Every structure is written in structure tokens, then in C-alpha cells.
Amino acid sequence: MANDGAYLAALVTDLTPELIQEGLAREFVRRVQDLRKTADLDVADRIKLFVVATPGLKAAVETHRDYITAETLTVELAFAAPPARVATVEDEFEAEKMTIGLVKA
């Protein structure tokens, strides 16, 4: 809490399940954007995205699907193993694991 004369400010720092899911979705987008760079895609290229993830991360991706597809220019998002010969990455964050793959659409 901060007090400045007649004003008092208090911050609530509780992480709700919704905030946790939003954070996972944002971190997922960052990982996809990194993979786009690694795959040497143009910033305007549309992609097909393949995702295998632990239940918590999968739920976050499903909940924030519209945000994720808009931010990453994904035209097709499949919860399936990436096919052979596509750019892939395996990663772990916030105790969630994922394998993602992408290909230019």
C-alpha cells in the first residue's frame, strides 16, 4: 500500500487462474514468434501451427486461440504432432511442456 496525503493506493497481486492462462498464452506466442524467426519466415507469412502440450498449456492455448492465431498469423492450428520436415521446437516453461511445429501456409 502507498499513502500520499489523502490518497491511498492498494495493489492486489493475487494470480487468478485466468491471469495464469493469459500469461501462458503470451509466453506461448513468444515461443512461436521465435520459431518463426528460426524458420526464416517473413513477418507477413501466414503459418500452419502444430501443437503438442501438457494439459495446462493446451487449455491456455484453446482459451486464447483467437489471440494466438492473430499474433502469430496462424491460419490453421492443430493439436497434433508436427509432420516431418517442418520447423519444430521442444520447450518447457512454467512447468508446462510443449512441442510446436510450423510451416508456411
Secondary structure, 3 states (H helix, E strand, C coil): CEEECCEEECCCCCCCHHHHHHHHHHHHHHHHHHHHHHCCCCCCCCEEEEEEECHHHHHHHHHCHHHHHHHHCEEEEECCCCCCCCEEEEEEECCEEEEEEEEEC
